[in-house]
Amino acid sequence: MNFTQYFMAMRLRPDRAMIQLEWIQQAVDKPEKEVIQQDGRIRRWARIKEMDGRALRVILLADGKTVHNAFFDRNFES
């Protein structure tokens, strides 16, 4: 996986530091849902069993490989 500088900075936040890279990879590889934004970025969600099924949202750049953001989405609806 590749990461933007924005992702690396956001990963330092206490509310995001616990997000494991394997969970991000799970959302990238096997998303439950995917939406392509107007700017070409790709949103993917995956439920994380180790976090009581909470939905992790991962934002990828248009290349589909570079992670721009990752966070638990409280408002996720499949």
C-alpha positions in Angstrom: 0.0 0.0 0.0 1.0 3.6 -0.7 0.0 6.4 1.6 -0.5 10.2 1.2 1.2 12.6 3.5 -2.3 13.6 4.7 -2.9 10.0 5.7 0.4 9.8 7.6 -0.5 13.0 9.5 -4.0 11.8 10.3 -2.7 8.5 11.5 -1.0 10.3 14.4 -4.4 11.3 15.9 -5.3 9.3 19.0 -8.7 8.4 17.5 -7.1 6.9 14.5 -3.8 5.4 15.8 -5.6 2.1 16.7 -6.5 1.5 13.1 -4.4 -1.4 12.0 -2.9 -1.6 8.5 -4.4 -5.1 8.0 -7.9 -3.6 8.5 -7.1 -1.0 5.9 -5.9 -3.7 3.5 -9.1 -5.7 4.2 -11.3 -2.6 3.2 -9.2 -2.1 0.0 -9.2 -5.8 -1.0 -12.7 -6.9 0.1 -15.0 -3.9 0.5 -18.6 -4.4 1.6 -19.4 -1.2 -0.3 -17.6 1.1 -2.8 -18.5 4.6 -4.0 -16.5 6.6 -6.5 -16.5 10.3 -5.7 -16.8 13.0 -8.4 -13.1 13.9 -7.9 -12.2 10.2 -8.8 -11.3 9.2 -5.2 -12.7 5.9 -4.1 -14.5 5.2 -0.9 -14.5 1.6 0.4 -16.0 0.3 3.6 -15.4 -3.0 5.5 -16.8 -4.1 8.8 -14.0 -4.9 11.3 -14.8 -8.0 13.4 -12.1 -7.1 16.0 -13.9 -3.7 16.5 -17.3 -5.2 17.2 -18.3 -5.0 13.5 -17.7 -1.2 13.2 -17.4 0.0 9.6 -14.0 1.3 8.5 -14.1 3.7 5.6 -11.0 4.0 3.5 -10.5 6.7 0.9 -8.2 5.9 -2.0 -6.9 8.2 -4.6 -8.1 7.7 -8.1 -5.3 5.2 -8.8 -7.1 2.7 -6.5 -3.8 2.0 -4.6 -2.9 5.0 -2.5 -4.6 5.4 0.8 -5.6 9.0 1.5 -7.7 8.5 4.7 -9.1 5.8 7.0 -11.5 6.2 9.9 -14.5 4.4 11.5 -17.7 5.7 9.9 -20.5 6.0 12.5 -23.1 6.7 9.8 -22.3 3.8 7.5 -25.3 2.0 5.9 -24.8 -0.9 3.6 
